[in-house]
Amino acid sequence: MKKILFSLILMLATIQLFAQNNDIEMADTLRSNGKIYVVVACIVIILLGLLAYLFSIDKRLKKIEKEN
């Protein structure tokens, strides 16, 4: 029952995305100036940092679990 409810909520959340307008001035301005690549690069660097941090925590946790 939980899986069905969760799937229904996710489907309703995606329906809302179709109602959005595609005329976003900020994105067009960043794209025309070439600054969108800087934004994407910053997001990628942040995500890679978070992933590296999570993997390092996972390694430490496995080490602690082995000791116990």
C-alpha positions as CSV (number, residue, x, y, z in Angstrom):
1,M,0.0,0.0,0.0
2,K,2.9,2.4,0.8
3,K,4.5,1.7,-2.6
4,I,1.3,2.5,-4.4
5,L,0.7,5.7,-2.4
6,F,4.3,6.8,-2.9
7,S,4.0,6.1,-6.7
8,L,0.8,8.2,-6.9
9,I,2.4,11.1,-5.1
10,L,5.4,11.0,-7.4
11,M,3.1,11.0,-10.5
12,L,1.2,13.9,-9.2
13,A,4.4,15.8,-8.5
14,T,5.5,15.3,-12.2
15,I,2.1,16.5,-13.5
16,Q,2.8,19.9,-12.0
17,L,6.1,20.2,-13.9
18,F,4.2,20.2,-17.2
19,A,2.3,23.3,-16.2
20,Q,5.5,25.4,-16.0
21,N,6.3,28.1,-18.5
22,N,9.5,27.7,-20.5
23,D,10.2,31.4,-20.8
24,I,12.8,31.8,-18.1
25,E,14.7,35.0,-18.6
26,M,17.5,34.3,-16.2
27,A,18.4,31.0,-17.9
28,D,18.4,32.7,-21.3
29,T,20.6,35.5,-20.1
30,L,23.1,33.1,-18.5
31,R,23.1,30.9,-21.6
32,S,23.7,33.9,-23.9
33,N,26.5,35.2,-21.8
34,G,28.1,31.7,-21.4
35,K,27.8,31.8,-17.6
36,I,25.5,28.8,-17.5
37,Y,28.6,26.6,-17.8
38,V,30.0,28.2,-14.6
39,V,26.8,27.4,-12.8
40,V,26.8,23.8,-14.0
41,A,30.5,23.4,-13.1
42,C,29.8,24.7,-9.6
43,I,26.9,22.3,-9.2
44,V,29.0,19.4,-10.4
45,I,31.8,20.3,-8.1
46,I,29.5,20.5,-5.1
47,L,27.9,17.2,-5.9
48,L,31.2,15.5,-6.4
49,G,32.4,16.8,-3.0
50,L,29.3,15.5,-1.4
51,L,29.7,12.1,-2.9
52,A,33.4,11.9,-1.9
53,Y,32.4,12.9,1.7
54,L,29.7,10.2,1.8
55,F,32.1,7.6,0.5
56,S,34.7,8.6,3.1
57,I,32.1,8.3,5.9
58,D,31.1,4.9,4.5
59,K,34.7,3.7,4.6
60,R,35.1,4.9,8.2
61,L,31.9,3.3,9.3
62,K,32.8,0.0,7.7
63,K,36.1,0.1,9.5
64,I,34.4,0.8,12.9
65,E,31.9,-2.0,12.2
66,K,34.7,-4.5,11.6
67,E,36.4,-3.5,14.8
68,N,33.3,-4.2,16.8
